[in-house]
């Protein structure tokens, strides 16, 4: 237990990748072509927020509260996403 707390306090994150995870676009982060938005997802034992950009073939705006899937991860806090319904 003490080791786990020490790791959390040191900023250590497990090596789990967000690729393939489902995320939700936040109310602040609608994702438009060539613009960065924001998504939240369950990861690393909590809820994490990432900057998000859409894949080049995404058409239109991905609106707030829309579900997306992460297709690429650019550490430390940016992901590329696609609509989960495509």
C-alpha positions in Angstrom: 0.0 0.0 0.0 2.8 2.4 0.9 4.6 1.7 -2.4 1.4 2.4 -4.4 0.9 5.7 -2.6 4.5 6.7 -3.2 4.1 5.9 -6.9 1.0 8.0 -7.1 2.6 11.0 -5.3 5.7 10.8 -7.6 3.5 11.1 -10.7 4.2 7.6 -11.9 1.7 6.3 -14.4 1.4 2.7 -15.4 2.4 1.8 -18.9 -1.2 1.2 -20.0 -1.8 3.0 -23.3 -5.1 4.9 -24.2 -5.1 3.5 -27.7 -8.3 1.5 -28.3 -10.1 3.0 -25.3 -13.4 4.8 -25.6 -13.6 8.5 -24.6 -16.1 11.2 -24.4 -15.7 14.7 -25.8 -15.9 17.3 -23.0 -18.3 20.3 -23.1 -15.2 22.5 -23.6 -13.6 20.4 -26.3 -15.6 20.0 -29.5 -13.1 18.6 -32.1 -12.9 20.3 -35.5 -10.6 19.6 -38.4 -7.2 21.1 -37.7 -8.2 22.2 -34.2 -7.5 20.6 -30.8 -10.4 19.6 -28.6 -10.6 17.7 -25.2 -11.7 14.2 -24.2 -12.0 12.4 -20.9 -11.7 8.6 -20.3 -11.2 6.1 -17.6 -7.6 5.2 -17.5 -4.8 4.6 -15.0 -7.2 4.1 -12.1 -9.2 7.3 -12.6 -10.6 9.8 -15.0 -8.0 11.4 -17.3 -8.3 14.3 -19.7 -6.4 14.6 -23.0 -6.1 17.1 -25.8 -7.6 15.5 -28.8 -7.4 15.9 -32.6 -9.5 14.0 -35.1 -8.2 11.6 -37.8 -7.7 13.2 -41.2 -10.7 11.4 -42.7 -13.2 12.6 -40.0 -15.9 14.7 -41.6 -17.5 17.6 -39.7 -17.2 18.5 -36.0 -17.2 15.9 -33.3 -19.6 17.5 -30.8 -19.5 17.6 -27.0 -20.7 14.4 -25.3 -20.0 12.4 -28.4 -18.3 9.0 -27.9 -15.0 8.5 -29.7 -12.3 5.8 -29.8 -8.6 6.6 -29.4 -6.5 5.6 -32.5 -3.2 7.1 -31.6 -1.4 8.4 -28.5 1.2 11.3 -28.5 2.6 11.5 -25.0 2.2 13.1 -22.7 -1.4 14.4 -23.1 -2.6 14.3 -26.7 -4.6 11.6 -28.6 -5.9 11.2 -32.1 -9.6 10.0 -32.1 -12.3 8.8 -34.5 -16.0 8.7 -34.0 -17.0 5.5 -32.3 -20.0 5.1 -34.6 -18.0 5.3 -37.9 
